[in-house]
Amino acid sequence: MANKETVDINSHLIFKIGKEKFAANASKVQRILEMQPITTVPKAQVYMKGVINLMGKVLPVIDARLKMGLPEKEPDNNTCIIVL
């Protein structure tokens, strides 16, 4: 009788914030979006940039740089929104 062997393969999305690299399990990543207009939310925390509408769902947008205490940075061509 053949011995069945299972192998777990984990894929990750690796991204940089500042000089640090981070990873998210690929199974948790739903979408990667280009930057788009963000509707601000009054009286929200400074790291809460606002909300976007994604296919009829309202999603909060959090600036991970600010959440981690790093200085704010203007979005550029490498900036994106990762939907987890």
HTML snippet that shows the backbone in 3Dmol.js (N, CA, C, O; Angstrom):
<script src="https://3Dmol.org/build/3Dmol-min.js"></script>
<div id="view" style="width:600px;height:400px;position:relative"></div>
<script>
const pdb = `
ATOM      1  N   MET A   1       0.847  -1.167   0.000  1.00  0.00           N
ATOM      2  CA  MET A   1       0.000   0.000   0.000  1.00  0.00           C
ATOM      3  C   MET A   1       0.905   1.246   0.000  1.00  0.00           C
ATOM      4  O   MET A   1       1.844   1.345   0.789  1.00  0.00           O
ATOM      5  N   ALA A   2       0.602   2.184  -0.893  1.00  0.00           N
ATOM      6  CA  ALA A   2       1.412   3.395  -1.026  1.00  0.00           C
ATOM      7  C   ALA A   2       1.191   4.322   0.163  1.00  0.00           C
ATOM      8  O   ALA A   2       0.073   4.471   0.656  1.00  0.00           O
ATOM      9  N   ASN A   3       2.265   4.932   0.605  1.00  0.00           N
ATOM     10  CA  ASN A   3       2.186   5.875   1.714  1.00  0.00           C
ATOM     11  C   ASN A   3       1.890   7.258   1.144  1.00  0.00           C
ATOM     12  O   ASN A   3       2.690   7.807   0.386  1.00  0.00           O
ATOM     13  N   LYS A   4       0.737   7.819   1.512  1.00  0.00           N
ATOM     14  CA  LYS A   4       0.361   9.143   1.008  1.00  0.00           C
ATOM     15  C   LYS A   4       0.983  10.206   1.899  1.00  0.00           C
ATOM     16  O   LYS A   4       0.877  10.166   3.125  1.00  0.00           O
ATOM     17  N   GLU A   5       1.625  11.141   1.253  1.00  0.00           N
ATOM     18  CA  GLU A   5       2.281  12.218   1.977  1.00  0.00           C
ATOM     19  C   GLU A   5       1.639  13.532   1.551  1.00  0.00           C
ATOM     20  O   GLU A   5       1.476  13.793   0.359  1.00  0.00           O
ATOM     21  N   THR A   6       1.279  14.346   2.516  1.00  0.00           N
ATOM     22  CA  THR A   6       0.703  15.645   2.186  1.00  0.00           C
ATOM     23  C   THR A   6       1.731  16.732   2.476  1.00  0.00           C
ATOM     24  O   THR A   6       2.502  16.658   3.434  1.00  0.00           O
ATOM     25  N   VAL A   7       1.712  17.722   1.628  1.00  0.00           N
ATOM     26  CA  VAL A   7       2.636  18.835   1.773  1.00  0.00           C
ATOM     27  C   VAL A   7       1.809  20.115   1.846  1.00  0.00           C
ATOM     28  O   VAL A   7       0.995  20.387   0.964  1.00  0.00           O
ATOM     29  N   ASP A   8       2.021  20.893   2.896  1.00  0.00           N
ATOM     30  CA  ASP A   8       1.354  22.178   3.018  1.00  0.00           C
ATOM     31  C   ASP A   8       2.216  23.242   2.350  1.00  0.00           C
ATOM     32  O   ASP A   8       3.395  23.401   2.666  1.00  0.00           O
ATOM     33  N   ILE A   9       1.600  23.962   1.422  1.00  0.00           N
ATOM     34  CA  ILE A   9       2.298  25.047   0.757  1.00  0.00           C
ATOM     35  C   ILE A   9       1.625  26.348   1.175  1.00  0.00           C
ATOM     36  O   ILE A   9       0.418  26.516   1.000  1.00  0.00           O
ATOM     37  N   ASN A  10       2.400  27.251   1.718  1.00  0.00           N
ATOM     38  CA  ASN A  10       1.874  28.544   2.134  1.00  0.00           C
ATOM     39  C   ASN A  10       2.396  29.613   1.196  1.00  0.00           C
ATOM     40  O   ASN A  10       3.602  29.729   0.977  1.00  0.00           O
ATOM     41  N   SER A  11       1.475  30.398   0.640  1.00  0.00           N
ATOM     42  CA  SER A  11       1.844  31.533  -0.201  1.00  0.00           C
ATOM     43  C   SER A  11       1.584  32.801   0.581  1.00  0.00           C
ATOM     44  O   SER A  11       0.625  32.890   1.347  1.00  0.00           O
ATOM     45  N   HIS A  12       2.450  33.780   0.380  1.00  0.00           N
ATOM     46  CA  HIS A  12       2.317  35.041   1.098  1.00  0.00           C
ATOM     47  C   HIS A  12       2.468  36.219   0.147  1.00  0.00           C
ATOM     48  O   HIS A  12       3.201  36.158  -0.840  1.00  0.00           O
ATOM     49  N   LEU A  13       1.759  37.286   0.468  1.00  0.00           N
ATOM     50  CA  LEU A  13       1.949  38.559  -0.210  1.00  0.00           C
ATOM     51  C   LEU A  13       2.950  39.340   0.628  1.00  0.00           C
ATOM     52  O   LEU A  13       2.712  39.593   1.809  1.00  0.00           O
ATOM     53  N   ILE A  14       4.056  39.717   0.027  1.00  0.00           N
ATOM     54  CA  ILE A  14       5.087  40.469   0.742  1.00  0.00           C
ATOM     55  C   ILE A  14       5.027  41.911   0.252  1.00  0.00           C
ATOM     56  O   ILE A  14       4.998  42.167  -0.952  1.00  0.00           O
ATOM     57  N   PHE A  15       5.008  42.855   1.202  1.00  0.00           N
ATOM     58  CA  PHE A  15       4.938  44.270   0.856  1.00  0.00           C
ATOM     59  C   PHE A  15       5.816  45.062   1.814  1.00  0.00           C
ATOM     60  O   PHE A  15       6.148  44.599   2.906  1.00  0.00           O
ATOM     61  N   LYS A  16       6.185  46.270   1.383  1.00  0.00           N
ATOM     62  CA  LYS A  16       7.048  47.120   2.197  1.00  0.00           C
ATOM     63  C   LYS A  16       6.272  48.313   2.721  1.00  0.00           C
ATOM     64  O   LYS A  16       5.454  48.902   2.014  1.00  0.00           O
ATOM     65  N   ILE A  17       6.539  48.653   3.959  1.00  0.00           N
ATOM     66  CA  ILE A  17       6.069  49.900   4.554  1.00  0.00           C
ATOM     67  C   ILE A  17       7.326  50.562   5.095  1.00  0.00           C
ATOM     68  O   ILE A  17       7.941  50.073   6.043  1.00  0.00           O
ATOM     69  N   GLY A  18       7.696  51.671   4.487  1.00  0.00           N
ATOM     70  CA  GLY A  18       8.977  52.285   4.828  1.00  0.00           C
ATOM     71  C   GLY A  18      10.093  51.351   4.382  1.00  0.00           C
ATOM     72  O   GLY A  18      10.123  50.913   3.232  1.00  0.00           O
ATOM     73  N   LYS A  19      11.009  51.047   5.297  1.00  0.00           N
ATOM     74  CA  LYS A  19      12.114  50.148   4.966  1.00  0.00           C
ATOM     75  C   LYS A  19      11.848  48.711   5.409  1.00  0.00           C
ATOM     76  O   LYS A  19      12.640  47.813   5.126  1.00  0.00           O
ATOM     77  N   GLU A  20      10.738  48.498   6.099  1.00  0.00           N
ATOM     78  CA  GLU A  20      10.421  47.168   6.628  1.00  0.00           C
ATOM     79  C   GLU A  20       9.574  46.363   5.642  1.00  0.00           C
ATOM     80  O   GLU A  20       8.753  46.918   4.912  1.00  0.00           O
ATOM     81  N   LYS A  21       9.786  45.052   5.636  1.00  0.00           N
ATOM     82  CA  LYS A  21       8.984  44.141   4.820  1.00  0.00           C
ATOM     83  C   LYS A  21       7.982  43.428   5.716  1.00  0.00           C
ATOM     84  O   LYS A  21       8.298  43.052   6.845  1.00  0.00           O
ATOM     85  N   PHE A  22       6.770  43.247   5.200  1.00  0.00           N
ATOM     86  CA  PHE A  22       5.704  42.558   5.909  1.00  0.00           C
ATOM     87  C   PHE A  22       5.119  41.505   4.984  1.00  0.00           C
ATOM     88  O   PHE A  22       5.319  41.554   3.770  1.00  0.00           O
ATOM     89  N   ALA A  23       4.399  40.556   5.557  1.00  0.00           N
ATOM     90  CA  ALA A  23       3.767  39.511   4.749  1.00  0.00           C
ATOM     91  C   ALA A  23       2.370  39.235   5.270  1.00  0.00           C
ATOM     92  O   ALA A  23       2.111  39.295   6.472  1.00  0.00           O
ATOM     93  N   ALA A  24       1.477  38.932   4.344  1.00  0.00           N
ATOM     94  CA  ALA A  24       0.120  38.514   4.681  1.00  0.00           C
ATOM     95  C   ALA A  24      -0.126  37.197   3.965  1.00  0.00           C
ATOM     96  O   ALA A  24       0.253  37.035   2.805  1.00  0.00           O
ATOM     97  N   ASN A  25      -0.752  36.266   4.648  1.00  0.00           N
ATOM     98  CA  ASN A  25      -1.066  34.988   4.030  1.00  0.00           C
ATOM     99  C   ASN A  25      -1.948  35.241   2.808  1.00  0.00           C
ATOM    100  O   ASN A  25      -2.955  35.942   2.905  1.00  0.00           O
ATOM    101  N   ALA A  26      -1.575  34.681   1.672  1.00  0.00           N
ATOM    102  CA  ALA A  26      -2.294  34.921   0.422  1.00  0.00           C
ATOM    103  C   ALA A  26      -3.761  34.512   0.507  1.00  0.00           C
ATOM    104  O   ALA A  26      -4.598  35.071  -0.202  1.00  0.00           O
ATOM    105  N   SER A  27      -4.078  33.556   1.355  1.00  0.00           N
ATOM    106  CA  SER A  27      -5.471  33.132   1.478  1.00  0.00           C
ATOM    107  C   SER A  27      -6.338  34.210   2.133  1.00  0.00           C
ATOM    108  O   SER A  27      -7.563  34.176   2.017  1.00  0.00           O
ATOM    109  N   LYS A  28      -5.704  35.169   2.823  1.00  0.00           N
ATOM    110  CA  LYS A  28      -6.437  36.267   3.473  1.00  0.00           C
ATOM    111  C   LYS A  28      -6.582  37.490   2.577  1.00  0.00           C
ATOM    112  O   LYS A  28      -7.375  38.383   2.876  1.00  0.00           O
ATOM    113  N   VAL A  29      -5.825  37.544   1.479  1.00  0.00           N
ATOM    114  CA  VAL A  29      -5.860  38.693   0.573  1.00  0.00           C
ATOM    115  C   VAL A  29      -7.007  38.519  -0.407  1.00  0.00           C
ATOM    116  O   VAL A  29      -7.040  37.562  -1.181  1.00  0.00           O
ATOM    117  N   GLN A  30      -7.956  39.465  -0.364  1.00  0.00           N
ATOM    118  CA  GLN A  30      -9.098  39.398  -1.270  1.00  0.00           C
ATOM    119  C   GLN A  30      -8.849  40.162  -2.562  1.00  0.00           C
ATOM    120  O   GLN A  30      -9.203  39.699  -3.646  1.00  0.00           O
ATOM    121  N   ARG A  31      -8.232  41.344  -2.439  1.00  0.00           N
ATOM    122  CA  ARG A  31      -7.967  42.178  -3.606  1.00  0.00           C
ATOM    123  C   ARG A  31      -6.772  43.090  -3.330  1.00  0.00           C
ATOM    124  O   ARG A  31      -6.442  43.388  -2.182  1.00  0.00           O
ATOM    125  N   ILE A  32      -6.140  43.520  -4.413  1.00  0.00           N
ATOM    126  CA  ILE A  32      -5.135  44.567  -4.354  1.00  0.00           C
ATOM    127  C   ILE A  32      -5.614  45.639  -5.319  1.00  0.00           C
ATOM    128  O   ILE A  32      -5.736  45.397  -6.520  1.00  0.00           O
ATOM    129  N   LEU A  33      -5.886  46.829  -4.786  1.00  0.00           N
ATOM    130  CA  LEU A  33      -6.479  47.903  -5.570  1.00  0.00           C
ATOM    131  C   LEU A  33      -5.491  49.042  -5.780  1.00  0.00           C
ATOM    132  O   LEU A  33      -4.651  49.319  -4.924  1.00  0.00           O
ATOM    133  N   GLU A  34      -5.605  49.696  -6.933  1.00  0.00           N
ATOM    134  CA  GLU A  34      -4.877  50.945  -7.131  1.00  0.00           C
ATOM    135  C   GLU A  34      -5.495  51.989  -6.221  1.00  0.00           C
ATOM    136  O   GLU A  34      -6.647  51.858  -5.807  1.00  0.00           O
ATOM    137  N   MET A  35      -4.730  53.024  -5.910  1.00  0.00           N
ATOM    138  CA  MET A  35      -5.270  54.100  -5.089  1.00  0.00           C
ATOM    139  C   MET A  35      -6.469  54.713  -5.807  1.00  0.00           C
ATOM    140  O   MET A  35      -6.499  54.816  -7.033  1.00  0.00           O
ATOM    141  N   GLN A  36      -7.445  55.112  -5.016  1.00  0.00           N
ATOM    142  CA  GLN A  36      -8.662  55.715  -5.537  1.00  0.00           C
ATOM    143  C   GLN A  36      -9.159  56.733  -4.530  1.00  0.00           C
ATOM    144  O   GLN A  36      -8.665  56.787  -3.404  1.00  0.00           O
ATOM    145  N   PRO A  37     -10.130  57.539  -4.922  1.00  0.00           N
ATOM    146  CA  PRO A  37     -10.635  58.531  -3.978  1.00  0.00           C
ATOM    147  C   PRO A  37     -11.182  57.867  -2.711  1.00  0.00           C
ATOM    148  O   PRO A  37     -11.898  56.867  -2.773  1.00  0.00           O
ATOM    149  N   ILE A  38     -10.830  58.444  -1.573  1.00  0.00           N
ATOM    150  CA  ILE A  38     -11.250  57.920  -0.276  1.00  0.00           C
ATOM    151  C   ILE A  38     -12.141  58.962   0.380  1.00  0.00           C
ATOM    152  O   ILE A  38     -11.763  60.129   0.483  1.00  0.00           O
ATOM    153  N   THR A  39     -13.318  58.548   0.825  1.00  0.00           N
ATOM    154  CA  THR A  39     -14.242  59.437   1.524  1.00  0.00           C
ATOM    155  C   THR A  39     -13.839  59.498   2.989  1.00  0.00           C
ATOM    156  O   THR A  39     -13.809  58.475   3.672  1.00  0.00           O
ATOM    157  N   THR A  40     -13.529  60.698   3.472  1.00  0.00           N
ATOM    158  CA  THR A  40     -13.107  60.840   4.865  1.00  0.00           C
ATOM    159  C   THR A  40     -14.281  60.625   5.815  1.00  0.00           C
ATOM    160  O   THR A  40     -15.439  60.827   5.450  1.00  0.00           O
ATOM    161  N   VAL A  41     -13.963  60.216   7.026  1.00  0.00           N
ATOM    162  CA  VAL A  41     -14.958  59.981   8.071  1.00  0.00           C
ATOM    163  C   VAL A  41     -14.679  60.978   9.198  1.00  0.00           C
ATOM    164  O   VAL A  41     -13.591  60.974   9.772  1.00  0.00           O
ATOM    165  N   PRO A  42     -15.653  61.830   9.516  1.00  0.00           N
ATOM    166  CA  PRO A  42     -15.425  62.821  10.570  1.00  0.00           C
ATOM    167  C   PRO A  42     -15.102  62.169  11.918  1.00  0.00           C
ATOM    168  O   PRO A  42     -15.660  61.129  12.268  1.00  0.00           O
ATOM    169  N   LYS A  43     -14.202  62.792  12.658  1.00  0.00           N
ATOM    170  CA  LYS A  43     -13.812  62.398  14.011  1.00  0.00           C
ATOM    171  C   LYS A  43     -13.194  61.004  14.098  1.00  0.00           C
ATOM    172  O   LYS A  43     -13.188  60.397  15.169  1.00  0.00           O
ATOM    173  N   ALA A  44     -12.675  60.491  12.982  1.00  0.00           N
ATOM    174  CA  ALA A  44     -12.016  59.180  12.992  1.00  0.00           C
ATOM    175  C   ALA A  44     -10.580  59.344  13.480  1.00  0.00           C
ATOM    176  O   ALA A  44     -10.036  60.448  13.470  1.00  0.00           O
ATOM    177  N   GLN A  45      -9.977  58.251  13.903  1.00  0.00           N
ATOM    178  CA  GLN A  45      -8.571  58.264  14.297  1.00  0.00           C
ATOM    179  C   GLN A  45      -7.728  58.753  13.120  1.00  0.00           C
ATOM    180  O   GLN A  45      -8.140  58.611  11.969  1.00  0.00           O
ATOM    181  N   VAL A  46      -6.571  59.317  13.386  1.00  0.00           N
ATOM    182  CA  VAL A  46      -5.721  59.888  12.347  1.00  0.00           C
ATOM    183  C   VAL A  46      -5.302  58.828  11.314  1.00  0.00           C
ATOM    184  O   VAL A  46      -5.167  59.150  10.133  1.00  0.00           O
ATOM    185  N   TYR A  47      -5.096  57.580  11.733  1.00  0.00           N
ATOM    186  CA  TYR A  47      -4.691  56.520  10.802  1.00  0.00           C
ATOM    187  C   TYR A  47      -5.845  56.012   9.936  1.00  0.00           C
ATOM    188  O   TYR A  47      -5.611  55.334   8.936  1.00  0.00           O
ATOM    189  N   MET A  48      -7.085  56.333  10.310  1.00  0.00           N
ATOM    190  CA  MET A  48      -8.273  55.936   9.535  1.00  0.00           C
ATOM    191  C   MET A  48      -8.465  56.966   8.432  1.00  0.00           C
ATOM    192  O   MET A  48      -9.012  58.043   8.667  1.00  0.00           O
ATOM    193  N   LYS A  49      -8.012  56.632   7.225  1.00  0.00           N
ATOM    194  CA  LYS A  49      -8.054  57.587   6.121  1.00  0.00           C
ATOM    195  C   LYS A  49      -9.475  57.828   5.627  1.00  0.00           C
ATOM    196  O   LYS A  49      -9.758  58.888   5.068  1.00  0.00           O
ATOM    197  N   GLY A  50     -10.375  56.862   5.823  1.00  0.00           N
ATOM    198  CA  GLY A  50     -11.755  57.005   5.381  1.00  0.00           C
ATOM    199  C   GLY A  50     -12.305  55.681   4.899  1.00  0.00           C
ATOM    200  O   GLY A  50     -11.912  54.617   5.377  1.00  0.00           O
ATOM    201  N   VAL A  51     -13.232  55.759   3.933  1.00  0.00           N
ATOM    202  CA  VAL A  51     -13.868  54.557   3.405  1.00  0.00           C
ATOM    203  C   VAL A  51     -13.904  54.617   1.883  1.00  0.00           C
ATOM    204  O   VAL A  51     -13.863  55.690   1.281  1.00  0.00           O
ATOM    205  N   ILE A  52     -13.983  53.431   1.279  1.00  0.00           N
ATOM    206  CA  ILE A  52     -14.182  53.319  -0.166  1.00  0.00           C
ATOM    207  C   ILE A  52     -15.369  52.398  -0.403  1.00  0.00           C
ATOM    208  O   ILE A  52     -15.758  51.623   0.471  1.00  0.00           O
ATOM    209  N   ASN A  53     -15.933  52.495  -1.592  1.00  0.00           N
ATOM    210  CA  ASN A  53     -17.019  51.612  -1.999  1.00  0.00           C
ATOM    211  C   ASN A  53     -16.434  50.581  -2.949  1.00  0.00           C
ATOM    212  O   ASN A  53     -15.943  50.931  -4.022  1.00  0.00           O
ATOM    213  N   LEU A  54     -16.483  49.324  -2.565  1.00  0.00           N
ATOM    214  CA  LEU A  54     -15.992  48.235  -3.405  1.00  0.00           C
ATOM    215  C   LEU A  54     -17.149  47.311  -3.722  1.00  0.00           C
ATOM    216  O   LEU A  54     -17.564  46.509  -2.885  1.00  0.00           O
ATOM    217  N   MET A  55     -17.665  47.425  -4.924  1.00  0.00           N
ATOM    218  CA  MET A  55     -18.776  46.591  -5.394  1.00  0.00           C
ATOM    219  C   MET A  55     -19.964  46.627  -4.421  1.00  0.00           C
ATOM    220  O   MET A  55     -20.547  45.593  -4.096  1.00  0.00           O
ATOM    221  N   GLY A  56     -20.303  47.824  -3.971  1.00  0.00           N
ATOM    222  CA  GLY A  56     -21.456  47.990  -3.096  1.00  0.00           C
ATOM    223  C   GLY A  56     -21.174  47.790  -1.618  1.00  0.00           C
ATOM    224  O   GLY A  56     -22.075  47.951  -0.795  1.00  0.00           O
ATOM    225  N   LYS A  57     -19.954  47.445  -1.263  1.00  0.00           N
ATOM    226  CA  LYS A  57     -19.583  47.280   0.145  1.00  0.00           C
ATOM    227  C   LYS A  57     -18.718  48.449   0.573  1.00  0.00           C
ATOM    228  O   LYS A  57     -17.816  48.865  -0.154  1.00  0.00           O
ATOM    229  N   VAL A  58     -18.996  48.977   1.753  1.00  0.00           N
ATOM    230  CA  VAL A  58     -18.208  50.079   2.293  1.00  0.00           C
ATOM    231  C   VAL A  58     -17.061  49.479   3.091  1.00  0.00           C
ATOM    232  O   VAL A  58     -17.274  48.738   4.051  1.00  0.00           O
ATOM    233  N   LEU A  59     -15.832  49.811   2.677  1.00  0.00           N
ATOM    234  CA  LEU A  59     -14.648  49.268   3.334  1.00  0.00           C
ATOM    235  C   LEU A  59     -13.830  50.378   3.979  1.00  0.00           C
ATOM    236  O   LEU A  59     -13.584  51.405   3.347  1.00  0.00           O
ATOM    237  N   PRO A  60     -13.403  50.191   5.229  1.00  0.00           N
ATOM    238  CA  PRO A  60     -12.539  51.189   5.852  1.00  0.00           C
ATOM    239  C   PRO A  60     -11.133  51.116   5.253  1.00  0.00           C
ATOM    240  O   PRO A  60     -10.653  50.037   4.906  1.00  0.00           O
ATOM    241  N   VAL A  61     -10.484  52.268   5.137  1.00  0.00           N
ATOM    242  CA  VAL A  61      -9.115  52.338   4.637  1.00  0.00           C
ATOM    243  C   VAL A  61      -8.239  52.861   5.769  1.00  0.00           C
ATOM    244  O   VAL A  61      -8.427  53.974   6.259  1.00  0.00           O
ATOM    245  N   ILE A  62      -7.281  52.036   6.170  1.00  0.00           N
ATOM    246  CA  ILE A  62      -6.380  52.379   7.266  1.00  0.00           C
ATOM    247  C   ILE A  62      -4.979  52.565   6.703  1.00  0.00           C
ATOM    248  O   ILE A  62      -4.494  51.729   5.940  1.00  0.00           O
ATOM    249  N   ASP A  63      -4.333  53.655   7.078  1.00  0.00           N
ATOM    250  CA  ASP A  63      -2.954  53.909   6.670  1.00  0.00           C
ATOM    251  C   ASP A  63      -2.046  53.174   7.652  1.00  0.00           C
ATOM    252  O   ASP A  63      -1.877  53.600   8.794  1.00  0.00           O
ATOM    253  N   ALA A  64      -1.465  52.068   7.196  1.00  0.00           N
ATOM    254  CA  ALA A  64      -0.636  51.237   8.078  1.00  0.00           C
ATOM    255  C   ALA A  64       0.587  52.001   8.583  1.00  0.00           C
ATOM    256  O   ALA A  64       1.054  51.748   9.693  1.00  0.00           O
ATOM    257  N   ARG A  65       1.109  52.932   7.785  1.00  0.00           N
ATOM    258  CA  ARG A  65       2.258  53.733   8.235  1.00  0.00           C
ATOM    259  C   ARG A  65       1.898  54.509   9.497  1.00  0.00           C
ATOM    260  O   ARG A  65       2.638  54.493  10.481  1.00  0.00           O
ATOM    261  N   LEU A  66       0.755  55.186   9.458  1.00  0.00           N
ATOM    262  CA  LEU A  66       0.335  55.981  10.616  1.00  0.00           C
ATOM    263  C   LEU A  66      -0.022  55.083  11.797  1.00  0.00           C
ATOM    264  O   LEU A  66       0.269  55.421  12.945  1.00  0.00           O
ATOM    265  N   LYS A  67      -0.644  53.956  11.525  1.00  0.00           N
ATOM    266  CA  LYS A  67      -1.024  53.022  12.589  1.00  0.00           C
ATOM    267  C   LYS A  67       0.206  52.530  13.349  1.00  0.00           C
ATOM    268  O   LYS A  67       0.139  52.269  14.551  1.00  0.00           O
ATOM    269  N   MET A  68       1.334  52.406  12.637  1.00  0.00           N
ATOM    270  CA  MET A  68       2.568  51.925  13.260  1.00  0.00           C
ATOM    271  C   MET A  68       3.455  53.068  13.754  1.00  0.00           C
ATOM    272  O   MET A  68       4.593  52.837  14.163  1.00  0.00           O
ATOM    273  N   GLY A  69       2.943  54.290  13.718  1.00  0.00           N
ATOM    274  CA  GLY A  69       3.706  55.414  14.243  1.00  0.00           C
ATOM    275  C   GLY A  69       4.762  55.962  13.303  1.00  0.00           C
ATOM    276  O   GLY A  69       5.632  56.719  13.735  1.00  0.00           O
ATOM    277  N   LEU A  70       4.711  55.604  12.035  1.00  0.00           N
ATOM    278  CA  LEU A  70       5.651  56.134  11.047  1.00  0.00           C
ATOM    279  C   LEU A  70       5.113  57.447  10.487  1.00  0.00           C
ATOM    280  O   LEU A  70       3.912  57.701  10.578  1.00  0.00           O
ATOM    281  N   PRO A  71       5.967  58.284   9.913  1.00  0.00           N
ATOM    282  CA  PRO A  71       5.489  59.551   9.352  1.00  0.00           C
ATOM    283  C   PRO A  71       4.602  59.331   8.118  1.00  0.00           C
ATOM    284  O   PRO A  71       4.763  58.363   7.374  1.00  0.00           O
ATOM    285  N   GLU A  72       3.676  60.251   7.933  1.00  0.00           N
ATOM    286  CA  GLU A  72       2.768  60.164   6.779  1.00  0.00           C
ATOM    287  C   GLU A  72       3.552  60.379   5.494  1.00  0.00           C
ATOM    288  O   GLU A  72       4.536  61.118   5.472  1.00  0.00           O
ATOM    289  N   LYS A  73       3.107  59.726   4.420  1.00  0.00           N
ATOM    290  CA  LYS A  73       3.768  59.826   3.126  1.00  0.00           C
ATOM    291  C   LYS A  73       2.693  59.993   2.061  1.00  0.00           C
ATOM    292  O   LYS A  73       1.661  59.322   2.091  1.00  0.00           O
ATOM    293  N   GLU A  74       2.947  60.885   1.131  1.00  0.00           N
ATOM    294  CA  GLU A  74       2.004  61.073   0.034  1.00  0.00           C
ATOM    295  C   GLU A  74       1.976  59.809  -0.837  1.00  0.00           C
ATOM    296  O   GLU A  74       3.022  59.211  -1.087  1.00  0.00           O
ATOM    297  N   PRO A  75       0.787  59.401  -1.298  1.00  0.00           N
ATOM    298  CA  PRO A  75       0.711  58.234  -2.186  1.00  0.00           C
ATOM    299  C   PRO A  75       1.506  58.467  -3.476  1.00  0.00           C
ATOM    300  O   PRO A  75       1.539  59.577  -4.006  1.00  0.00           O
ATOM    301  N   ASP A  76       2.142  57.402  -3.970  1.00  0.00           N
ATOM    302  CA  ASP A  76       2.857  57.481  -5.235  1.00  0.00           C
ATOM    303  C   ASP A  76       2.435  56.304  -6.111  1.00  0.00           C
ATOM    304  O   ASP A  76       1.443  55.637  -5.819  1.00  0.00           O
ATOM    305  N   ASN A  77       3.181  56.047  -7.178  1.00  0.00           N
ATOM    306  CA  ASN A  77       2.832  54.972  -8.117  1.00  0.00           C
ATOM    307  C   ASN A  77       2.894  53.584  -7.469  1.00  0.00           C
ATOM    308  O   ASN A  77       2.280  52.647  -7.979  1.00  0.00           O
ATOM    309  N   ASN A  78       3.614  53.438  -6.370  1.00  0.00           N
ATOM    310  CA  ASN A  78       3.742  52.140  -5.687  1.00  0.00           C
ATOM    311  C   ASN A  78       2.725  51.963  -4.581  1.00  0.00           C
ATOM    312  O   ASN A  78       2.678  50.899  -3.965  1.00  0.00           O
ATOM    313  N   THR A  79       1.907  52.969  -4.306  1.00  0.00           N
ATOM    314  CA  THR A  79       0.927  52.888  -3.222  1.00  0.00           C
ATOM    315  C   THR A  79      -0.303  52.143  -3.703  1.00  0.00           C
ATOM    316  O   THR A  79      -0.793  52.379  -4.808  1.00  0.00           O
ATOM    317  N   CYS A  80      -0.797  51.243  -2.868  1.00  0.00           N
ATOM    318  CA  CYS A  80      -2.004  50.489  -3.215  1.00  0.00           C
ATOM    319  C   CYS A  80      -2.819  50.223  -1.950  1.00  0.00           C
ATOM    320  O   CYS A  80      -2.374  50.477  -0.830  1.00  0.00           O
ATOM    321  N   ILE A  81      -4.015  49.709  -2.167  1.00  0.00           N
ATOM    322  CA  ILE A  81      -4.898  49.323  -1.074  1.00  0.00           C
ATOM    323  C   ILE A  81      -4.983  47.800  -1.091  1.00  0.00           C
ATOM    324  O   ILE A  81      -5.369  47.205  -2.097  1.00  0.00           O
ATOM    325  N   ILE A  82      -4.622  47.174   0.027  1.00  0.00           N
ATOM    326  CA  ILE A  82      -4.708  45.715   0.142  1.00  0.00           C
ATOM    327  C   ILE A  82      -5.966  45.397   0.945  1.00  0.00           C
ATOM    328  O   ILE A  82      -6.104  45.830   2.088  1.00  0.00           O
ATOM    329  N   VAL A  83      -6.866  44.652   0.354  1.00  0.00           N
ATOM    330  CA  VAL A  83      -8.107  44.276   1.018  1.00  0.00           C
ATOM    331  C   VAL A  83      -7.910  42.898   1.619  1.00  0.00           C
ATOM    332  O   VAL A  83      -7.716  41.917   0.902  1.00  0.00           O
ATOM    333  N   LEU A  84      -7.961  42.833   2.962  1.00  0.00           N
ATOM    334  CA  LEU A  84      -7.771  41.556   3.669  1.00  0.00           C
ATOM    335  C   LEU A  84      -9.101  41.096   4.230  1.00  0.00           C
ATOM    336  O   LEU A  84      -9.173  40.042   4.863  1.00  0.00           O
TER     337      LEU A  84
END
`;
const viewer = $3Dmol.createViewer("view");
viewer.addModel(pdb, "pdb");
viewer.setStyle({}, {cartoon: {color: "spectrum"}});
viewer.zoomTo();
viewer.render();
</script>
